[in-house]
Amino acid sequence: LHDKYQEFVSDSEKEGFSAKLQEVEDWLYEDGEDESKGVYVAKLEELKK
């Protein structure tokens, strides 16, 4: 989002993407560490929206 696609993404969209990715990363290393495959699949589908 900072290089190749920068001209296609607004600053607010970039901030939203970064915040969501940080939220998911935090979840993965905290609560998501011991979750089932189904929970990971659900999180992935949520990100695709």
C-alpha positions in Angstrom: 0.0 0.0 0.0 3.0 2.3 0.4 4.7 1.6 -2.9 3.0 -0.1 -5.8 -0.6 0.6 -4.9 -0.2 4.0 -3.2 -1.9 6.0 -6.0 -5.0 3.8 -5.8 -5.6 3.9 -2.0 -6.5 7.0 0.0 -4.8 7.7 3.3 -8.0 6.8 5.3 -8.2 3.5 3.5 -4.5 2.8 4.2 -5.0 3.6 7.9 -8.0 1.3 8.0 -6.2 -1.6 6.4 -3.2 -1.1 8.7 -5.3 -1.0 11.8 -7.2 -4.1 10.8 -4.0 -6.0 10.0 -2.5 -4.9 13.4 -5.7 -6.1 15.2 -5.5 -9.5 13.5 -1.8 -9.8 14.2 -2.4 -9.0 17.9 -5.2 -11.6 18.0 -2.9 -14.3 16.4 -0.2 -13.9 18.9 -2.5 -13.6 21.9 -5.9 -15.2 21.9 -5.7 -16.9 18.5 -2.6 -19.0 19.3 -4.6 -22.1 20.3 -7.7 -21.7 18.2 -9.1 -24.4 15.9 -8.8 -24.3 12.1 -12.5 -23.2 11.8 -11.8 -20.0 13.8 -8.8 -19.2 11.6 -10.9 -19.7 8.5 -13.6 -17.4 9.9 -11.0 -14.7 10.6 -9.7 -15.0 7.1 -13.2 -14.7 5.6 -13.7 -11.6 7.8 -10.6 -10.0 6.4 -11.7 -10.7 2.8 -14.8 -8.5 3.3 
